[in-house]
Amino acid sequence: MVVHVAGKVRRPGIVTLRAGARVSEAVTAAGGPRPGASLDTLNLARRVVDGEQIVVGARGMAPPAPAGAAPPGGASPPGAVLDLNSATAGQLQELPGVGPVLAQRIVDHRTRSGGFRSVEELREVSGIGERRYAELRERVRV
């Protein structure tokens, strides 16, 4: 399986892991956290999902939902409010009007800015105008 490890790691980028690997293994495969990087926002014991992004040490990041909050495979429960700072690109695609390209733009913005500080910051993502923002603002949180 392939995941993208970003943020405060020694070698950010794409890493290949065995099926069933944990977040801790992904961080280690990216060279480990840089000095001073906090791992408090990550569940290091969580199994990774192919294609996800793991952001290490980004300020303003909320911890992922507790185990059991999402069905197997990384999908969100129907009607769930997604955390912009921990949702995977796949989970973001479950939102109305969000396909693979827009989901990746949201993840890229999160990575560049060190995490969303408010839902309104979604307006800064290319492809999210007033109409799309109005559809999304009640379905996401920070």
KAHU-V83974 format. One record per helix or strand of 3 or more residues. SS is the DSSP state (H for helix, E for strand). FROM is the first residue (numbers start at 1). LEN is the number of residues. Records with the same first field share a line. If there is no record, write none. Layout:
SS->FROM-LEN / FROM-LEN
This chain:
E->2-6 / 13-4 / 53-4
H->23-7 / 89-4 / 100-14 / 119-6 / 130-7
